[in-house]
Amino acid sequence: MLFGRFRILGKLTLLVLIPLLGVVALALPIVVNRIDVARQAQSTADTALLATQVGSAVQELSEERLLSVGYLFGLVDRPQLVVQSAEATDRILSLRSLDQPLTPRLRAAVENVKKLDSTRASILGRTIRPDLIVSEFTAVITPIIDGLGLQTAADLTTSTGRQVFALDQALRSDDLISQASSQLTSAVATQNAGLI
């Protein structure tokens, strides 16, 4: 008999140890699963935080686009446009110094904002057409939204994934509304329906 060789203390130890090992063995997959869920939740929270910060930068660029069109037609003062341009630039620069590293695609899109320097100079000199303002700002904003990768990161089978996807769609809708507002401003200021 296996237990016959052990004293009472040894027998008690075996009687307690075997079920305890069984509980640990059965709990291990659950603990690993919970750790994976926590990692996914942290990843989603990091993505949402980054999307919020990028969304703020995109909103500043969109507002600059609208004010630029307004400036072109004398509806906005130069200091107001310059301040907005500085705020947009600050927001973009703040994306570079985040604690969370940017993806290569998002980093390239943020660096791409430098292309607006010549556009901004043309706007201040009033030597650019309003449709070019809209298209050049859009060519910078859209890659930033795409660089977030919210559509590919969203797991649409979960509630959280659907919310992440909705956030992406909200960013895109806001950008389209800003584009339309800029084009409508051009059409109203010039009374030219062909600009719509």
Secondary structure, DSSP 8 states (H G I E B T S, - for coil): --GGGS-HHHHHHHHHHHHHHHHHHHHHHHHHHHHHHHHHHHHHHHHHHHHHHHHHHHHHHHHHHHHHHHHHTTSS-HHHHHHHHHHHHHHHHHHHT-SS---HHHHHHHHGGGGHHHHHHHHHTT-S-HHHHHHHHHHHHHHHHHHH-HHHH--TTSHHHHHHHHHHHHHHHHHHHHHHHHHHHHHHHHT-GGG-
